[in-house]
Structure formats: C-alpha cells, structure tokens
Amino acid sequence: MNPLKKISIIISLFLLTGCAEKLDFNQFDDFTLTPVLTSALAYFKAQPFQFFDETGIQQNSKTEVLEFELFQDSFIVNNVVQMVFNAEFKNELDRDVHLQVDLLSNTSATIYSFKPIFVASRVTNPPAYEEAISIALTPSILNVTQVRIIASLEDTGTPMNPADTSEFEFKSSVTLFIESEL
C-alpha cells in the first residue's frame, strides 16, 4: 500500500475516533465575565508662579474639582466589585507637597477620602501611591460624581521665586474590577 495512503487512513482514523464529548451548554451558567477597566483621572503640572494670586501673594494650596462619570453607566454600577486609585508624582519644587484626594457626591458631600499623600521636596521619582476600595464594604462609593484634589505646599516662611521653572507633576488613574455573569 502507498505510504501516503497509509498515513491518510491513520490520520482519518484519529480524527474520527478522537476524544469527543457532548457539548455542555450549562457551562455558560457558571461563566463569569471579569473585565478590568482603567481610566485616567487627573493630570496636572504646577510651577511656582501658579501659586501666586493676581496681587502677587503666594497661596500655599490649590484645589481642583473634576467630574467623575464612570459610575453613570448602569453596567458598571451593577457589576463593579473593586476600585483602585493610582497616583504618580514628580516634585522638583523646593517645598514638600501634601495632597488630599476626596470622592464627592453631586452635592459636593465627601463620600470617601483617600489617605493623605506626602511628596518630599526635590524628589523626582517617589514610589507610586495605590489604594483599593471594596465596593461591598463601601457601597456609597457608587454615588461619586466628583473628585476633589487639594495640593498644599509646605509653609517655610519664605516665599517661592515665581520665576523658578521647577515643577510639581501629578498623574492619577482609576482601575475598576468588574464581575458579571452572562
């Protein structure tokens, strides 16, 4: 018998008698979809001149309030199990910087405050900050519509030089962990 014919017969036998099971469509009942969504939250750079008001007086803190729209989607609200806040910094300023990040309701009431963040002066690569929130333990987090970030400079008693070009940089993101059955 031709070797090609023998090989064809053997392969055909393997294909016809190979392992096969009935399809079990009940497996879909046990399937859980677990996407992970990451979204940028806030980014800013601040130089010394930005801490001076119109009259030339140094202000030691700046506050920014941003809209937070991730919890306006019903799929996310119904299926999110954990939220992780991440932040990275670069501080070239000659002052320590203290950051406070708060999650607010639509009436600006504080729903959740992250631990205060300290960034030492002239540290250009400090470790990143990360804090996780379990939705089961803090369900009110789903009512967040705004984020407030307060950056406060160390008060050394001497004013900063508004012409200084050093900067403070802040980058943050939120990661949502979703679990949903089909």
NORJOUR-V573223 format. One record per backbone hydrogen bond with DSSP energy under -1.0 kcal/mol. CO is the residue of the C=O (numbers start at 0). NH is the residue of the N-H. E is the energy in kcal/mol with one decimal. If there is no record, write none. Layout:
co:CO nh:NH e:E
co:CO nh:NH e:E
This chain:
co:1 nh:5 e:-2.2
co:2 nh:6 e:-2.4
co:3 nh:7 e:-2.0
co:4 nh:8 e:-2.2
co:5 nh:9 e:-2.5
co:6 nh:10 e:-2.6
co:7 nh:11 e:-2.3
co:8 nh:12 e:-2.4
co:9 nh:13 e:-2.3
co:10 nh:14 e:-2.3
co:11 nh:15 e:-2.4
co:12 nh:16 e:-2.4
co:23 nh:26 e:-1.6
co:24 nh:27 e:-1.1
co:25 nh:28 e:-1.2
co:30 nh:181 e:-1.0
co:32 nh:179 e:-2.8
co:34 nh:177 e:-2.5
co:36 nh:175 e:-3.5
co:38 nh:173 e:-2.7
co:41 nh:171 e:-2.1
co:43 nh:169 e:-2.7
co:45 nh:167 e:-2.4
co:46 nh:49 e:-2.0
co:47 nh:50 e:-2.2
co:48 nh:51 e:-1.3
co:50 nh:58 e:-4.6
co:52 nh:55 e:-1.8
co:56 nh:52 e:-2.5
co:59 nh:152 e:-3.7
co:61 nh:150 e:-2.7
co:63 nh:148 e:-3.0
co:65 nh:146 e:-2.6
co:68 nh:71 e:-1.7
co:72 nh:76 e:-2.3
co:73 nh:77 e:-2.5
co:75 nh:79 e:-2.4
co:78 nh:178 e:-2.2
co:80 nh:134 e:-1.9
co:81 nh:176 e:-2.8
co:82 nh:132 e:-3.2
co:83 nh:174 e:-2.7
co:84 nh:130 e:-2.2
co:85 nh:172 e:-2.3
co:86 nh:128 e:-2.9
co:87 nh:170 e:-2.4
co:89 nh:168 e:-3.0
co:92 nh:121 e:-1.6
co:95 nh:153 e:-2.2
co:96 nh:118 e:-3.0
co:97 nh:151 e:-3.0
co:98 nh:116 e:-2.8
co:99 nh:149 e:-2.7
co:100 nh:113 e:-2.5
co:101 nh:147 e:-2.9
co:102 nh:110 e:-3.1
co:102 nh:111 e:-1.6
co:103 nh:144 e:-2.7
co:103 nh:145 e:-1.8
co:104 nh:107 e:-1.9
co:108 nh:104 e:-2.3
co:111 nh:102 e:-3.5
co:116 nh:98 e:-3.2
co:118 nh:96 e:-2.8
co:119 nh:122 e:-1.0
co:122 nh:90 e:-2.8
co:128 nh:86 e:-2.4
co:130 nh:84 e:-3.0
co:132 nh:82 e:-2.4
co:133 nh:137 e:-1.5
co:137 nh:140 e:-1.8
co:138 nh:141 e:-1.7
co:139 nh:142 e:-2.1
co:140 nh:143 e:-1.7
co:144 nh:67 e:-2.9
co:145 nh:103 e:-2.9
co:146 nh:65 e:-3.2
co:147 nh:101 e:-2.7
co:148 nh:63 e:-2.4
co:149 nh:99 e:-2.1
co:150 nh:61 e:-2.4
co:151 nh:97 e:-2.9
co:160 nh:163 e:-1.9
co:166 nh:91 e:-3.0
co:167 nh:45 e:-2.7
co:168 nh:89 e:-1.6
co:169 nh:43 e:-2.2
co:170 nh:87 e:-2.8
co:171 nh:40 e:-2.7
co:172 nh:85 e:-2.7
co:173 nh:38 e:-2.7
co:174 nh:83 e:-2.6
co:175 nh:36 e:-2.6
co:176 nh:80 e:-3.1
co:176 nh:81 e:-1.2
co:179 nh:32 e:-4.1
